Amino acid sequence: MATRRVVLTTINYEDSALDVRTLDRARQFLARFAESDLDETDSSTGASLHEMLLKVATGAVSSIRSTPEDKTHARRLADKIESADAADARLNALDYLLHERSDIGRWIVSVLRRADAYYVRDHLRAQQIKVAVLTGDSPQSERLEVLKSGTSVIIVTTAVLTSLTQWPHGYGAVWWSPPGTRWDYEARMSLLATAGDARSSNYFVGSRSSSRYGDGAA
């Protein structure tokens, strides 16, 4: 199988201090309920954290054992996130990338979990961008159909990404979620190296503190 050299370019964004503090406090608070059904929800975005806090505040999930004090604190944190009403800096970075590299035209955005996939999808659809989502629950026939469809942006979860043996022709790559290990990083770079055309550029959307690996090549 032919391979080529792949260059990873990081599209950095700056988090505001208020956003970082508020979201970190929310994550620390929600860590108390790690054994509950909240475990299945992504905590990497303000929207998903807000959703999780409301579940604690309202007692909507039976497996969450929260005290009245927990519910009050969860409501206060949720209100802080909601009142901030700040644009997600990662979405801004993604918008910038899609605009600046419009010559590529088609993209595969890899995310860690379904929550992020639908979060990014809703944002892009609001801009009238044609988007498809593939998760671990998507049948193989659906995956093949979507990957051959020419859809402008295809958002895939890790389960779908790791099942690929050949990078789809004509698609650039965006890593929404950072690689957690060196093996993960090398596996993604190796997959991109199977692309048969120069348009399959490789980008990581991340804060200046979120990636261990930085720009590189494989």
FENDATA-V123732 format. One record per helix or strand of 3 or more residues. SS is the DSSP state (H for helix, E for strand). FROM is the first residue (numbers start at 1). LEN is the number of residues. If there is no record, write none. Layout:
# FENDATA-V123732
<<SS | FROM | LEN> <SS | FROM | LEN>>
This chain:
# FENDATA-V123732
<<E | 7 | 7> <H | 17 | 17> <H | 37 | 4> <H | 46 | 13> <H | 68 | 17> <H | 89 | 12> <E | 107 | 5> <H | 114 | 12> <E | 131 | 4> <H | 140 | 8> <E | 153 | 5> <H | 158 | 4> <E | 172 | 4> <H | 182 | 11> <E | 202 | 6>>
